[in-house]
Amino acid sequence: MEYVLSPVSTSQAAEILGVHESSIKRWCRSKKLTCSYTSGGHRRFELLHLLSFAREAHLSSPLLTLHPYEIAIWNAVARARASADYAPLIQFVYEHLHNHEPVLLQKLLPPLLDMGLPLLELLDNVLAPVLHRVGQAWDHGDLEVGDEHRMTQQIKDALSFLRTHLLTSPRDFNNHVAVVGCIRTEEHELGALMTRLVLESLGWEVVYLGTNIPAEDFAHQQQKLKARLVCVSLSRLRSPADALALVRLLATLYQEKQPYRLALGGPFSMIPSEPSAFPFEDLQAFKSLNTFSNWV
């Protein structure tokens, strides 16, 4: 994949170097940092020069941890932010998963956040499409079972590393408890893990149950912990009938004195035709974490 080196602005230079814009301007005035000017008088910087400056000045630039892919990643992030085109990032992640570079993916996710890519966009527009591509490649026979499992596990490990990065200190939760997990016989938990990340970033205390959870256990945990939200993840291998069976069973176990909202997550809409017929405070299905976050 070919990447074009374009000059970056003062604000972008500040992001690349991990400093405030005032520092960039001060270094330019003192001639420590070289820049050019547009016809309108705006500063422009060469990416390679900025990276060299960061190394010489021992700055904690998020890009420096990604050597030798700094240029490729910066251009992919800039393209995503400028035109909502995530294809280069998706391609980059998929290729390196396929080539078995798991440590690179773990190193990549925190800097993407540091470079201004919001968590929801990272999950919805980069990792989810990568997972979809992995599933398609397996369906078409382009990946062996071992490849699909290996690449999926690498993403799971990277999410765990990202969660550790985001939860660097004890959190003060907002007194809201959510129960999150996967339906019985469901072993694909990446959707649930992403949901946990989103909820924790919003201040929720998440009780994570993992995979293969019987429906009645979602109800029992909700009642025991007085959770206000239950989130159940279903993969693309599930059908609307699976979702409807889950909803009907949870409805029979619902206790009015401990109300909660029920969210189903999956690649297709799985809401029953008349959700108001069920006793939950609310019942919704979500294809994206962005819409889920807005609902929460």
C-alpha beads as a LAMMPS data file, in Angstrom:
LAMMPS data file: protein, C-alpha beads

296 atoms
295 bonds

1 atom types
1 bond types

-500.0 500.0 xlo xhi
-500.0 500.0 ylo yhi
-500.0 500.0 zlo zhi

Masses

1 110.0

Atoms # bond

1 1 1 0.000 0.000 0.000
2 1 1 1.391 3.388 -1.016
3 1 1 1.159 6.380 1.291
4 1 1 1.592 10.012 0.288
5 1 1 3.498 12.300 2.632
6 1 1 1.511 15.515 3.007
7 1 1 2.567 18.486 5.154
8 1 1 0.745 18.666 8.476
9 1 1 -0.751 21.646 10.280
10 1 1 0.261 23.139 13.625
11 1 1 -2.521 21.305 15.462
12 1 1 -1.560 18.016 13.799
13 1 1 2.101 18.597 14.644
14 1 1 1.093 19.065 18.282
15 1 1 -0.771 15.733 18.212
16 1 1 2.164 13.951 16.577
17 1 1 4.635 15.278 19.145
18 1 1 2.253 14.938 22.087
19 1 1 2.533 18.591 23.126
20 1 1 0.409 21.757 23.168
21 1 1 0.230 23.964 20.077
22 1 1 1.928 26.769 22.031
23 1 1 5.052 24.599 22.288
24 1 1 5.062 24.095 18.517
25 1 1 4.837 27.844 17.917
26 1 1 7.559 28.570 20.474
27 1 1 9.944 26.054 18.888
28 1 1 9.287 27.554 15.470
29 1 1 10.010 31.075 16.695
30 1 1 13.272 29.921 18.301
31 1 1 14.232 28.020 15.107
32 1 1 14.391 24.711 16.967
33 1 1 11.654 23.310 14.726
34 1 1 11.598 23.886 10.984
35 1 1 8.383 24.768 9.203
36 1 1 7.158 26.260 5.946
37 1 1 4.261 28.638 5.396
38 1 1 1.208 28.561 3.154
39 1 1 0.185 31.567 1.068
40 1 1 -2.183 32.417 3.900
41 1 1 0.600 32.408 6.493
42 1 1 -0.226 29.076 8.149
43 1 1 2.616 26.849 9.323
44 1 1 3.158 23.477 7.696
45 1 1 5.491 20.690 8.850
46 1 1 7.033 17.634 7.225
47 1 1 6.116 14.424 9.026
48 1 1 9.590 12.889 8.762
49 1 1 11.158 16.021 10.246
50 1 1 8.668 15.982 13.129
51 1 1 9.495 12.350 13.905
52 1 1 13.225 13.111 13.868
53 1 1 12.653 16.100 16.149
54 1 1 10.622 13.937 18.550
55 1 1 13.417 11.374 18.788
56 1 1 16.134 13.979 19.315
57 1 1 14.087 15.839 21.930
58 1 1 13.041 12.578 23.662
59 1 1 9.350 13.449 23.306
60 1 1 6.684 10.834 24.037
61 1 1 5.124 10.938 20.585
62 1 1 2.509 8.175 20.220
63 1 1 3.794 7.469 16.713
64 1 1 7.327 6.649 17.848
65 1 1 6.122 3.455 19.523
66 1 1 4.929 2.192 16.141
67 1 1 8.230 2.182 14.254
68 1 1 8.631 1.383 11.344
69 1 1 4.979 2.014 10.490
70 1 1 4.714 5.639 11.646
71 1 1 4.080 7.122 8.202
72 1 1 1.539 4.503 7.152
73 1 1 -0.415 4.828 10.391
74 1 1 -0.381 8.629 10.473
75 1 1 -1.646 8.846 6.882
76 1 1 -4.347 6.255 7.578
77 1 1 -5.513 8.118 10.697
78 1 1 -5.442 11.486 8.911
79 1 1 -7.531 10.026 6.094
80 1 1 -10.051 8.578 8.529
81 1 1 -10.437 11.881 10.372
82 1 1 -10.553 14.029 7.242
83 1 1 -12.980 12.012 5.115
84 1 1 -14.283 9.184 7.338
85 1 1 -12.420 6.734 5.093
86 1 1 -11.256 3.918 7.360
87 1 1 -10.221 1.534 4.579
88 1 1 -6.440 2.084 5.016
89 1 1 -6.632 1.434 8.759
90 1 1 -8.795 -1.647 8.245
91 1 1 -6.359 -2.958 5.631
92 1 1 -3.373 -2.264 7.858
93 1 1 -4.854 -4.073 10.864
94 1 1 -6.067 -7.032 8.804
95 1 1 -2.730 -7.503 7.046
96 1 1 -0.766 -7.493 10.270
97 1 1 -3.192 -9.856 11.971
98 1 1 -2.911 -12.183 8.999
99 1 1 0.885 -11.994 9.209
100 1 1 0.745 -12.759 12.936
101 1 1 2.002 -9.541 14.528
102 1 1 -0.151 -9.501 17.695
103 1 1 2.124 -7.211 19.695
104 1 1 1.830 -4.564 16.991
105 1 1 -1.970 -4.514 17.307
106 1 1 -1.714 -4.123 21.080
107 1 1 0.737 -1.255 20.602
108 1 1 -1.449 0.324 17.912
109 1 1 -4.773 0.838 19.695
110 1 1 -3.751 3.309 22.470
111 1 1 -1.853 5.606 20.050
112 1 1 -4.877 5.681 17.756
113 1 1 -6.860 7.139 20.655
114 1 1 -4.020 9.541 21.450
115 1 1 -4.052 10.736 17.829
116 1 1 -7.685 11.781 18.122
117 1 1 -9.561 8.717 16.911
118 1 1 -12.527 8.342 19.311
119 1 1 -13.056 4.993 21.013
120 1 1 -16.433 4.436 19.360
121 1 1 -14.996 5.073 15.900
122 1 1 -12.085 2.740 16.608
123 1 1 -14.461 -0.050 17.639
124 1 1 -17.242 0.506 15.096
125 1 1 -15.271 1.609 12.055
126 1 1 -11.983 -0.259 12.386
127 1 1 -12.128 -3.364 14.596
128 1 1 -15.696 -4.422 13.733
129 1 1 -15.002 -4.285 9.960
130 1 1 -11.761 -6.209 10.504
131 1 1 -13.709 -8.914 12.336
132 1 1 -16.285 -8.972 9.539
133 1 1 -13.489 -9.385 6.999
134 1 1 -11.961 -12.229 9.022
135 1 1 -15.366 -13.956 9.087
136 1 1 -15.857 -13.489 5.352
137 1 1 -12.394 -14.832 4.582
138 1 1 -13.147 -17.926 6.644
139 1 1 -16.548 -18.353 4.931
140 1 1 -14.875 -18.177 1.509
141 1 1 -12.171 -20.659 2.446
142 1 1 -9.383 -18.081 2.380
143 1 1 -8.569 -18.724 6.054
144 1 1 -8.227 -22.009 7.905
145 1 1 -10.040 -22.512 11.196
146 1 1 -6.780 -22.015 13.043
147 1 1 -6.152 -18.723 11.242
148 1 1 -9.626 -17.425 12.109
149 1 1 -9.231 -18.384 15.768
150 1 1 -5.710 -16.950 15.962
151 1 1 -6.690 -13.600 14.441
152 1 1 -9.785 -13.348 16.621
153 1 1 -7.755 -14.100 19.753
154 1 1 -5.225 -11.444 18.793
155 1 1 -8.001 -8.856 18.627
156 1 1 -9.300 -10.065 21.991
157 1 1 -5.846 -9.675 23.531
158 1 1 -5.514 -6.190 22.028
159 1 1 -8.878 -5.165 23.516
160 1 1 -7.738 -6.415 26.913
161 1 1 -4.546 -4.379 26.578
162 1 1 -6.569 -1.311 25.537
163 1 1 -8.879 -1.730 28.544
164 1 1 -5.851 -1.763 30.843
165 1 1 -4.631 1.416 29.130
166 1 1 -7.993 3.141 29.619
167 1 1 -8.429 2.024 33.229
168 1 1 -5.056 3.186 34.499
169 1 1 -6.437 4.163 37.914
170 1 1 -9.391 3.181 40.125
171 1 1 -12.649 4.471 38.660
172 1 1 -15.546 6.193 40.388
173 1 1 -18.569 4.562 38.831
174 1 1 -21.837 6.468 38.395
175 1 1 -23.761 3.965 40.554
176 1 1 -25.088 2.247 37.432
177 1 1 -24.479 -1.496 37.114
178 1 1 -24.667 -3.359 33.810
179 1 1 -24.571 -7.110 33.213
180 1 1 -22.861 -8.049 29.944
181 1 1 -22.324 -11.432 28.325
182 1 1 -23.064 -13.827 25.480
183 1 1 -26.056 -16.095 24.959
184 1 1 -25.918 -19.844 25.668
185 1 1 -23.662 -21.744 23.210
186 1 1 -22.294 -18.401 21.944
187 1 1 -18.495 -18.463 22.021
188 1 1 -17.870 -15.282 19.982
189 1 1 -17.414 -12.645 22.672
190 1 1 -15.688 -9.736 20.940
191 1 1 -18.941 -7.798 20.654
192 1 1 -19.506 -8.220 24.384
193 1 1 -15.935 -7.174 25.181
194 1 1 -16.353 -4.021 23.104
195 1 1 -19.648 -3.291 24.850
196 1 1 -17.891 -3.567 28.217
197 1 1 -15.257 -1.066 27.061
198 1 1 -17.897 1.437 25.941
199 1 1 -19.918 1.164 29.149
200 1 1 -16.853 1.521 31.356
201 1 1 -15.778 4.587 29.390
202 1 1 -19.210 6.042 30.212
203 1 1 -18.784 5.387 33.932
204 1 1 -20.779 2.177 34.299
205 1 1 -19.746 -0.666 36.585
206 1 1 -19.785 -3.704 34.317
207 1 1 -20.302 -7.219 35.566
208 1 1 -18.913 -9.287 32.730
209 1 1 -20.233 -12.858 32.526
210 1 1 -18.337 -14.017 29.444
211 1 1 -19.551 -16.603 26.936
212 1 1 -22.140 -19.374 26.886
213 1 1 -24.454 -17.918 29.548
214 1 1 -27.938 -19.405 30.033
215 1 1 -30.695 -16.801 29.774
216 1 1 -31.887 -17.419 33.321
217 1 1 -28.425 -16.522 34.648
218 1 1 -28.648 -13.080 33.058
219 1 1 -31.874 -12.601 35.011
220 1 1 -30.462 -13.982 38.261
221 1 1 -27.361 -11.780 38.084
222 1 1 -29.464 -8.721 37.286
223 1 1 -31.644 -9.343 40.318
224 1 1 -28.741 -10.154 42.642
225 1 1 -26.752 -7.046 41.648
226 1 1 -29.730 -4.725 41.036
227 1 1 -28.387 -3.980 37.563
228 1 1 -30.198 -1.327 35.525
229 1 1 -28.967 -2.674 32.192
230 1 1 -28.512 -6.137 30.676
231 1 1 -26.552 -6.454 27.425
232 1 1 -26.502 -9.719 25.482
233 1 1 -24.231 -10.225 22.490
234 1 1 -25.221 -12.482 19.592
235 1 1 -22.887 -13.180 16.670
236 1 1 -23.693 -13.334 12.968
237 1 1 -24.247 -17.074 13.414
238 1 1 -27.421 -16.411 15.404
239 1 1 -30.922 -15.859 14.068
240 1 1 -33.786 -13.552 15.086
241 1 1 -35.465 -16.658 16.510
242 1 1 -32.596 -17.050 18.992
243 1 1 -33.043 -13.460 20.080
244 1 1 -36.794 -13.790 20.432
245 1 1 -36.442 -16.929 22.555
246 1 1 -34.020 -15.100 24.830
247 1 1 -36.321 -12.097 25.203
248 1 1 -39.348 -14.260 25.977
249 1 1 -37.507 -16.206 28.690
250 1 1 -36.086 -13.056 30.292
251 1 1 -39.585 -11.558 30.235
252 1 1 -40.943 -14.480 32.282
253 1 1 -38.202 -13.905 34.887
254 1 1 -38.540 -10.117 34.970
255 1 1 -39.274 -8.541 38.379
256 1 1 -41.118 -5.220 38.312
257 1 1 -39.525 -4.142 41.588
258 1 1 -36.079 -4.361 39.954
259 1 1 -36.585 -2.835 36.483
260 1 1 -33.897 -2.802 33.815
261 1 1 -33.296 -2.098 30.160
262 1 1 -32.383 -4.927 27.802
263 1 1 -29.978 -4.416 24.880
264 1 1 -29.221 -7.006 22.227
265 1 1 -26.112 -6.609 20.113
266 1 1 -25.504 -8.222 16.753
267 1 1 -24.907 -7.685 13.039
268 1 1 -28.611 -7.557 12.195
269 1 1 -31.794 -6.231 13.763
270 1 1 -33.273 -8.703 16.231
271 1 1 -35.988 -6.679 17.924
272 1 1 -39.335 -8.462 18.229
273 1 1 -42.127 -6.893 16.196
274 1 1 -43.835 -5.527 19.330
275 1 1 -41.164 -4.752 21.967
276 1 1 -43.722 -2.783 24.011
277 1 1 -45.463 -6.079 24.742
278 1 1 -42.554 -7.035 26.983
279 1 1 -42.106 -5.770 30.566
280 1 1 -38.603 -4.283 30.289
281 1 1 -38.013 -0.574 30.846
282 1 1 -36.773 -0.568 27.282
283 1 1 -35.807 -3.171 24.718
284 1 1 -33.494 -2.358 21.818
285 1 1 -31.179 -4.098 19.357
286 1 1 -28.022 -2.458 18.086
287 1 1 -25.795 -3.001 15.084
288 1 1 -23.295 -0.338 16.145
289 1 1 -21.736 0.730 19.421
290 1 1 -22.228 4.377 18.535
291 1 1 -26.026 4.064 18.522
292 1 1 -25.801 1.930 21.654
293 1 1 -23.728 4.598 23.407
294 1 1 -26.238 7.309 22.487
295 1 1 -29.075 5.139 23.831
296 1 1 -27.261 4.425 27.101

Bonds

1 1 1 2
2 1 2 3
3 1 3 4
4 1 4 5
5 1 5 6
6 1 6 7
7 1 7 8
8 1 8 9
9 1 9 10
10 1 10 11
11 1 11 12
12 1 12 13
13 1 13 14
14 1 14 15
15 1 15 16
16 1 16 17
17 1 17 18
18 1 18 19
19 1 19 20
20 1 20 21
21 1 21 22
22 1 22 23
23 1 23 24
24 1 24 25
25 1 25 26
26 1 26 27
27 1 27 28
28 1 28 29
29 1 29 30
30 1 30 31
31 1 31 32
32 1 32 33
33 1 33 34
34 1 34 35
35 1 35 36
36 1 36 37
37 1 37 38
38 1 38 39
39 1 39 40
40 1 40 41
41 1 41 42
42 1 42 43
43 1 43 44
44 1 44 45
45 1 45 46
46 1 46 47
47 1 47 48
48 1 48 49
49 1 49 50
50 1 50 51
51 1 51 52
52 1 52 53
53 1 53 54
54 1 54 55
55 1 55 56
56 1 56 57
57 1 57 58
58 1 58 59
59 1 59 60
60 1 60 61
61 1 61 62
62 1 62 63
63 1 63 64
64 1 64 65
65 1 65 66
66 1 66 67
67 1 67 68
68 1 68 69
69 1 69 70
70 1 70 71
71 1 71 72
72 1 72 73
73 1 73 74
74 1 74 75
75 1 75 76
76 1 76 77
77 1 77 78
78 1 78 79
79 1 79 80
80 1 80 81
81 1 81 82
82 1 82 83
83 1 83 84
84 1 84 85
85 1 85 86
86 1 86 87
87 1 87 88
88 1 88 89
89 1 89 90
90 1 90 91
91 1 91 92
92 1 92 93
93 1 93 94
94 1 94 95
95 1 95 96
96 1 96 97
97 1 97 98
98 1 98 99
99 1 99 100
100 1 100 101
101 1 101 102
102 1 102 103
103 1 103 104
104 1 104 105
105 1 105 106
106 1 106 107
107 1 107 108
108 1 108 109
109 1 109 110
110 1 110 111
111 1 111 112
112 1 112 113
113 1 113 114
114 1 114 115
115 1 115 116
116 1 116 117
117 1 117 118
118 1 118 119
119 1 119 120
120 1 120 121
121 1 121 122
122 1 122 123
123 1 123 124
124 1 124 125
125 1 125 126
126 1 126 127
127 1 127 128
128 1 128 129
129 1 129 130
130 1 130 131
131 1 131 132
132 1 132 133
133 1 133 134
134 1 134 135
135 1 135 136
136 1 136 137
137 1 137 138
138 1 138 139
139 1 139 140
140 1 140 141
141 1 141 142
142 1 142 143
143 1 143 144
144 1 144 145
145 1 145 146
146 1 146 147
147 1 147 148
148 1 148 149
149 1 149 150
150 1 150 151
151 1 151 152
152 1 152 153
153 1 153 154
154 1 154 155
155 1 155 156
156 1 156 157
157 1 157 158
158 1 158 159
159 1 159 160
160 1 160 161
161 1 161 162
162 1 162 163
163 1 163 164
164 1 164 165
165 1 165 166
166 1 166 167
167 1 167 168
168 1 168 169
169 1 169 170
170 1 170 171
171 1 171 172
172 1 172 173
173 1 173 174
174 1 174 175
175 1 175 176
176 1 176 177
177 1 177 178
178 1 178 179
179 1 179 180
180 1 180 181
181 1 181 182
182 1 182 183
183 1 183 184
184 1 184 185
185 1 185 186
186 1 186 187
187 1 187 188
188 1 188 189
189 1 189 190
190 1 190 191
191 1 191 192
192 1 192 193
193 1 193 194
194 1 194 195
195 1 195 196
196 1 196 197
197 1 197 198
198 1 198 199
199 1 199 200
200 1 200 201
201 1 201 202
202 1 202 203
203 1 203 204
204 1 204 205
205 1 205 206
206 1 206 207
207 1 207 208
208 1 208 209
209 1 209 210
210 1 210 211
211 1 211 212
212 1 212 213
213 1 213 214
214 1 214 215
215 1 215 216
216 1 216 217
217 1 217 218
218 1 218 219
219 1 219 220
220 1 220 221
221 1 221 222
222 1 222 223
223 1 223 224
224 1 224 225
225 1 225 226
226 1 226 227
227 1 227 228
228 1 228 229
229 1 229 230
230 1 230 231
231 1 231 232
232 1 232 233
233 1 233 234
234 1 234 235
235 1 235 236
236 1 236 237
237 1 237 238
238 1 238 239
239 1 239 240
240 1 240 241
241 1 241 242
242 1 242 243
243 1 243 244
244 1 244 245
245 1 245 246
246 1 246 247
247 1 247 248
248 1 248 249
249 1 249 250
250 1 250 251
251 1 251 252
252 1 252 253
253 1 253 254
254 1 254 255
255 1 255 256
256 1 256 257
257 1 257 258
258 1 258 259
259 1 259 260
260 1 260 261
261 1 261 262
262 1 262 263
263 1 263 264
264 1 264 265
265 1 265 266
266 1 266 267
267 1 267 268
268 1 268 269
269 1 269 270
270 1 270 271
271 1 271 272
272 1 272 273
273 1 273 274
274 1 274 275
275 1 275 276
276 1 276 277
277 1 277 278
278 1 278 279
279 1 279 280
280 1 280 281
281 1 281 282
282 1 282 283
283 1 283 284
284 1 284 285
285 1 285 286
286 1 286 287
287 1 287 288
288 1 288 289
289 1 289 290
290 1 290 291
291 1 291 292
292 1 292 293
293 1 293 294
294 1 294 295
295 1 295 296
